[in-house]
């Protein structure tokens, strides 16, 4: 299991515990605060039980762009990302 906020950070600032743990096949169980999500791959690689890492990366990128624009007081109405990926093991 990988923990991205261990005892060193607990109770300090705006930190929260995020854990990522391998599950069946290539699935990863992500726990962030009170939320849990399964990240997975499509059927030819995984079990297709959750969003793939590319989709999660796109969501993270959009969140970061929006937070940065807000911090800079830049007007921003919409952010869209379109990915074309090629998977294979």
C-alpha positions in Angstrom: 0.0 0.0 0.0 1.2 3.5 -0.8 0.2 6.3 1.6 0.6 9.9 0.4 0.1 11.5 3.8 1.6 9.6 6.7 1.9 10.4 10.4 4.4 13.1 9.7 1.7 15.3 8.1 -1.4 14.4 10.1 -3.0 17.3 11.8 -0.8 19.9 10.1 -2.3 22.3 7.6 -4.8 21.0 5.0 -3.3 17.6 4.6 -5.4 14.5 4.3 -4.6 10.8 4.0 -4.7 9.3 0.5 -4.0 5.6 0.1 -3.6 3.5 -3.0 -3.6 -0.3 -2.7 -3.4 -2.9 -5.4 -6.5 -5.1 -5.7 -7.5 -7.9 -8.1 -5.8 -8.0 -11.6 -4.6 -4.5 -12.3 -7.2 -2.7 -10.2 -6.1 -0.1 -7.6 -8.3 1.0 -4.7 -7.9 4.7 -3.9 -9.1 6.1 -0.6 -9.2 9.8 -0.1 -10.9 11.1 3.0 -14.4 9.6 3.0 -14.2 8.6 -0.6 -13.2 5.4 -2.3 -12.8 4.7 -6.0 -11.5 1.8 -8.0 -9.1 2.6 -10.9 -9.0 -0.1 -13.5 -8.2 -0.8 -17.2 -10.5 -1.9 -20.0 -11.4 -5.5 -20.4 -8.5 -6.6 -22.5 -6.1 -5.5 -19.8 -8.2 -5.3 -16.6 -11.7 -5.8 -15.4 -13.2 -2.5 -16.5 -14.6 -1.9 -13.0 -13.6 1.8 -12.8 -12.1 4.7 -14.6 -8.7 4.1 -16.2 -5.6 6.0 -15.1 -5.8 8.3 -18.2 -9.3 9.4 -17.3 -8.2 10.1 -13.7 -5.1 12.0 -15.0 -7.4 14.2 -17.2 -9.7 14.9 -14.3 -6.6 15.9 -12.1 -5.3 18.1 -14.9 -8.6 20.0 -15.2 -8.8 20.5 -11.4 -5.3 21.9 -11.3 -5.9 24.3 -14.2 -9.1 25.6 -12.6 -7.4 26.0 -9.1 -4.5 27.8 -10.7 -6.7 30.2 -12.7 -8.8 30.9 -9.6 -5.7 31.7 -7.5 -4.5 34.0 -10.3 -8.0 35.6 -10.7 -8.0 34.6 -14.4 -11.4 34.4 -16.0 -12.0 30.7 -16.9 -15.3 29.4 -18.1 -14.5 25.8 -19.1 -11.7 23.4 -19.4 -11.9 20.3 -21.6 -9.3 17.6 -22.3 -9.6 15.1 -25.1 -7.1 12.2 -24.9 -6.3 9.6 -27.5 -4.4 6.8 -25.9 -2.9 3.6 -27.0 -2.8 0.8 -24.4 -0.9 -2.4 -24.5 1.0 -4.7 -22.2 
